[in-house]
Amino acid sequence: MKKIKYFLLAINLLSLDVVLGACAGMYFFSDLLDVKSPFLTYVLLGLAVWGIYTFDHLLDAKFTGRTAISKRHRFHQQYFKSIIIIWLLLILFGVCLLMFFPQIQFIVLPGSVLALMMIFWMGLIRWIGERASWLKEISTAVFYVAGIVLVPVLLAPKEYLNHFFYLFFGAYSVLACINLLILSFLDREGDRIDGYGSVLVIISKRQLSNLVWILGIFLSGFLIILLFWIPSFYKIHCSLLLIMVLFHLLQFSSSHQNNKDVIRQKLEASFILPLILLFF
């Protein structure tokens, strides 16, 4: 049992559950837009998500200036050199995939534009410092969803990019934002001690809790209404999103009494749920 717990913790510390969740999200939108995204695009997405998240954790771990409070950053401090080497090798592997597989080269230009926009914006937030750190959660949510929809959008016929797609894009973005806000709430003490900025720079703990509940209840109500209005093809997608939102609220409601690391693992794992679509 201890080995299983350690294994699951290692997956979470290395953000591998985030990678699986991102790939599941891309499949969600591929299914929504009725397109078949090439397998290698999932590999590239996984490499990109892991590379971005890991680079961010490595930066935080490097510039903390002391032993970090959070397990995630302490893990990246402890294995800093090994993770850097793996990071460089996987980035090189991703470049090789793009060079030698022409069938996925269609994402080079739009992917590069999205990456440059993200690097510029996140760099600007870091440069401004604590005053702009509250934007990190919102920005990460938007770029996360933009990344997982990129390939499906590029492959989808224009008529499939209708108002239903934009409704789901918006709902998924709000869900991603709720996820990040909850994680900020869970990590509030460690972030404060280690000097990492978050939305708690501008609002209190109680206000953050209220914001999570407001967004969660609003999104749940929106998805319930949407469930009765949309064509039957989209109902399973709407139901999956609703389950994920309600699961987030359920975990958040128990955050004061349960292990925060376990809650984090459960929340990240919930984004893998769209893989259920493989069986329909």
Secondary structure in CASP SS format (residue, H / E / C, confidence):
PFRMAT SS
TARGET T0000
AUTHOR 0000-0000-0000
METHOD secondary structure of the structure
MODEL  1
M C 1.00
K H 1.00
K H 1.00
I H 1.00
K H 1.00
Y H 1.00
F H 1.00
L H 1.00
L H 1.00
A H 1.00
I H 1.00
N H 1.00
L H 1.00
L C 1.00
S C 1.00
L H 1.00
D H 1.00
V H 1.00
V H 1.00
L H 1.00
G H 1.00
A H 1.00
C H 1.00
A H 1.00
G H 1.00
M H 1.00
Y H 1.00
F H 1.00
F H 1.00
S H 1.00
D H 1.00
L H 1.00
L C 1.00
D C 1.00
V C 1.00
K C 1.00
S C 1.00
P C 1.00
F H 1.00
L H 1.00
T H 1.00
Y H 1.00
V H 1.00
L H 1.00
L H 1.00
G H 1.00
L H 1.00
A H 1.00
V H 1.00
W H 1.00
G H 1.00
I H 1.00
Y H 1.00
T H 1.00
F H 1.00
D H 1.00
H H 1.00
L H 1.00
L H 1.00
D H 1.00
A H 1.00
K H 1.00
F H 1.00
T C 1.00
G C 1.00
R C 1.00
T C 1.00
A C 1.00
I C 1.00
S C 1.00
K H 1.00
R H 1.00
H H 1.00
R H 1.00
F H 1.00
H H 1.00
Q H 1.00
Q H 1.00
Y C 1.00
F H 1.00
K H 1.00
S H 1.00
I H 1.00
I H 1.00
I H 1.00
I H 1.00
W H 1.00
L H 1.00
L H 1.00
L H 1.00
I H 1.00
L H 1.00
F H 1.00
G H 1.00
V H 1.00
C H 1.00
L H 1.00
L H 1.00
M H 1.00
F H 1.00
F C 1.00
P H 1.00
Q H 1.00
I H 1.00
Q H 1.00
F H 1.00
I H 1.00
V H 1.00
L H 1.00
P H 1.00
G H 1.00
S H 1.00
V H 1.00
L H 1.00
A H 1.00
L H 1.00
M H 1.00
M H 1.00
I H 1.00
F H 1.00
W H 1.00
M H 1.00
G H 1.00
L H 1.00
I H 1.00
R H 1.00
W H 1.00
I H 1.00
G C 1.00
E H 1.00
R H 1.00
A H 1.00
S C 1.00
W C 1.00
L H 1.00
K H 1.00
E H 1.00
I H 1.00
S H 1.00
T H 1.00
A H 1.00
V H 1.00
F H 1.00
Y H 1.00
V H 1.00
A H 1.00
G H 1.00
I H 1.00
V H 1.00
L H 1.00
V H 1.00
P H 1.00
V H 1.00
L H 1.00
L H 1.00
A C 1.00
P C 1.00
K H 1.00
E H 1.00
Y H 1.00
L C 1.00
N C 1.00
H H 1.00
F H 1.00
F H 1.00
Y H 1.00
L H 1.00
F H 1.00
F H 1.00
G H 1.00
A H 1.00
Y H 1.00
S H 1.00
V H 1.00
L H 1.00
A H 1.00
C H 1.00
I H 1.00
N H 1.00
L H 1.00
L H 1.00
I H 1.00
L H 1.00
S H 1.00
F H 1.00
L H 1.00
D C 1.00
R H 1.00
E H 1.00
G H 1.00
D H 1.00
R H 1.00
I H 1.00
D H 1.00
G C 1.00
Y C 1.00
G C 1.00
S C 1.00
V H 1.00
L H 1.00
V H 1.00
I C 1.00
I C 1.00
S C 1.00
K H 1.00
R H 1.00
Q H 1.00
L H 1.00
S H 1.00
N H 1.00
L H 1.00
V H 1.00
W H 1.00
I H 1.00
L H 1.00
G H 1.00
I H 1.00
F H 1.00
L H 1.00
S H 1.00
G H 1.00
F H 1.00
L H 1.00
I H 1.00
I H 1.00
L H 1.00
L H 1.00
F H 1.00
W H 1.00
I C 1.00
P C 1.00
S H 1.00
F H 1.00
Y H 1.00
K H 1.00
I H 1.00
H H 1.00
C H 1.00
S H 1.00
L H 1.00
L H 1.00
L H 1.00
I H 1.00
M H 1.00
V H 1.00
L H 1.00
F H 1.00
H H 1.00
L H 1.00
L H 1.00
Q H 1.00
F H 1.00
S H 1.00
S C 1.00
S C 1.00
H C 1.00
Q C 1.00
N C 1.00
N C 1.00
K H 1.00
D H 1.00
V H 1.00
I H 1.00
R H 1.00
Q H 1.00
K H 1.00
L H 1.00
E H 1.00
A H 1.00
S H 1.00
F C 1.00
I C 1.00
L H 1.00
P H 1.00
L H 1.00
I H 1.00
L H 1.00
L H 1.00
F H 1.00
F C 1.00
END
